Amino acid sequence: MNAPRTAVGPIKAVIFDMDGLLLDTEGIYTEVTQIIAERYGRTYDWSIKQHIIGRGAQDLAEYVVKALELPITPAEFLVIREPLMSARFPKALGMPGAEALVRHLKAHNIPIAVGTSSSRNSFGHKTTLHKEWFSLFDTIVTADDPEVGAAKPAPDIFLTAARRLGIAPENCLVFEDSPFGVTAAKAANMTAIAVPDEAMADSKYHHADQIIRQLADFDLAAYGLPPLR
């Protein structure tokens, strides 16, 4: 964990990525992609996964199909993937410290949002076990939201969330686990806190304002937010 940089502006709202940040879904993505790769005699491993964490579905599919030289189109990859993921997502668990932080911010009337590269339908599957605490968010912005023009690393998802919260982008703090998400947050002129997968090199998050290992490590008071304890 490194020391926080000076925040872009006084923090008035917090926006959370979802996959790998609030919910432990990255293992599901890995399992499903491995299943598909093995059908075609290919091996999907970290050398490829590290480059797709945080990408939108279309971008991810194009990268995987090309990297693995799969004899299918990106569109076909997504069609094959969908039922495999839909069967597994409803069992996704929360990431350590995620629910507690969300409840804490809500209790202190800090505007909060989810900004995810997932589709609205996928969001519904993933939050099956977590409907109650996800209902605490003031807004949910998915990649297929009609107000979103482009997925991460474009800033659209986060800018849409800020607009709906009624908070200027420079007063928003974003939690992200992927380099693409951090890029999106910084492009939106927001403060970006990286919470990387333990296998990801910190060097991939050089553009983040701070890197922490898990949400429970975050020093809220350093950013002018009510401390957890």
Buried (B, 14 or more C-beta within 10 A) or exposed (E): EEEBEEBBBEBBBBBBBBBBBBBBBBEBBBEBBBEBBEEEEBEBEEEBBBBBBBBBBEBBBBBBBEBBEBEBEBEEBBEBBBEBBBEBBEEBEBBEBBBBBBEBBBEEEBBBBBBBBBBEEBBBBBBEBBEEBBEEBBBBBBBBBEEBEEBBBBBBBBBBBBBBBEBBBBBBBBBBBBBBBBBBBBBBBBBBBBBBEEEBEEEBBEEBBBBBEEBEBBBBEEBEBEEBE
